[in-house]
Amino acid sequence: MAQSSKSIVIRLLATVLLALCAGHAFAADSEQEQRQMFRDGARLWPVYCAQCHNARPGSEFSPAQWDSIMMHMRTLPNLPAKDARAIAVYLKRSQ
């Protein structure tokens, strides 16, 4: 019985370790994607936003407020969802 318990514990620890490693790799990909979205947002902001708006610091609004603003503004200039997400990332991370 003790051998079986050890085997279960070892398998459980191995599973947890693998899950942690996979989670870390996913977080790294996510951070890299966020950086790319930030760069895309910085490039797209002048295309879609600067035509009507002056530049604003990202800290002027909270991240939740930027989400609300972007939801509203996305409908006006026919802004594609991917571009709207990139601009929102740019505005929220420019704080």
C-alpha positions as CSV (number, residue, x, y, z in Angstrom):
1,M,0.0,0.0,0.0
2,A,2.8,2.4,0.8
3,Q,4.4,1.8,-2.6
4,S,1.1,2.6,-4.3
5,S,0.7,5.8,-2.3
6,K,4.2,6.9,-3.3
7,S,3.5,6.2,-6.9
8,I,0.3,8.3,-6.8
9,V,2.1,11.2,-5.0
10,I,4.9,11.1,-7.6
11,R,2.4,11.1,-10.5
12,L,0.4,13.9,-8.9
13,L,3.6,16.0,-8.4
14,A,4.7,15.4,-12.0
15,T,1.3,16.4,-13.3
16,V,1.4,19.6,-11.2
17,L,4.9,20.4,-12.4
18,L,3.9,19.9,-16.0
19,A,0.9,22.1,-15.6
20,L,2.9,24.9,-14.0
21,C,5.5,24.7,-16.9
22,A,2.7,24.8,-19.5
23,G,1.1,27.7,-17.7
24,H,4.4,29.6,-17.6
25,A,4.8,29.1,-21.4
26,F,1.3,30.2,-22.0
27,A,1.8,33.4,-20.0
28,A,5.0,34.1,-21.9
29,D,3.1,33.7,-25.2
30,S,0.3,35.9,-23.8
31,E,2.8,38.6,-22.8
32,Q,4.4,38.5,-26.2
33,E,1.0,38.8,-27.9
34,Q,0.1,41.7,-25.6
35,R,3.4,43.5,-26.6
36,Q,2.5,43.0,-30.3
37,M,-1.0,44.3,-29.7
38,F,0.5,47.3,-28.0
39,R,2.7,48.0,-31.0
40,D,-0.2,47.5,-33.4
41,G,-2.4,49.8,-31.2
42,A,0.3,52.5,-31.3
43,R,0.4,52.2,-35.1
44,L,-3.4,52.1,-35.5
45,W,-4.4,54.9,-33.0
46,P,-3.4,57.7,-35.4
47,V,-5.2,56.0,-38.3
48,Y,-8.5,55.6,-36.5
49,C,-8.5,58.0,-33.6
50,A,-6.3,61.0,-34.3
51,Q,-8.6,62.1,-37.1
52,C,-11.1,63.4,-34.5
53,H,-9.3,63.2,-31.1
54,N,-6.2,64.8,-29.6
55,A,-3.7,62.5,-28.0
56,R,-4.6,61.6,-24.4
57,P,-2.6,60.0,-21.8
58,G,-3.7,56.4,-21.0
59,S,-4.0,57.4,-17.4
60,E,-6.8,59.8,-18.1
61,F,-9.2,56.8,-17.9
62,S,-9.2,53.5,-16.0
63,P,-8.8,50.2,-18.0
64,A,-12.6,49.6,-17.5
65,Q,-13.4,53.0,-18.8
66,W,-11.2,52.5,-21.9
67,D,-13.1,49.3,-22.5
68,S,-16.4,51.2,-22.4
69,I,-15.0,54.0,-24.6
70,M,-13.6,51.5,-27.2
71,M,-16.9,49.6,-27.3
72,H,-18.7,52.9,-28.2
73,M,-16.1,54.1,-30.6
74,R,-15.8,50.8,-32.4
75,T,-19.2,51.3,-33.9
76,L,-18.6,54.8,-35.2
77,P,-15.7,54.5,-37.6
78,N,-16.5,50.8,-38.5
79,L,-13.4,49.7,-36.5
80,P,-12.5,46.0,-36.9
81,A,-12.6,44.1,-33.6
82,K,-8.9,43.1,-33.9
83,D,-7.9,46.7,-34.4
84,A,-10.2,47.9,-31.6
85,R,-8.6,45.3,-29.2
86,A,-5.1,46.5,-30.2
87,I,-5.9,50.1,-29.6
88,A,-7.5,49.3,-26.2
89,V,-4.3,47.5,-25.2
90,Y,-2.3,50.4,-26.3
91,L,-4.4,52.9,-24.4
92,K,-4.6,50.8,-21.2
93,R,-0.8,50.1,-21.1
94,S,0.2,53.7,-21.9
95,Q,-0.6,54.7,-18.3
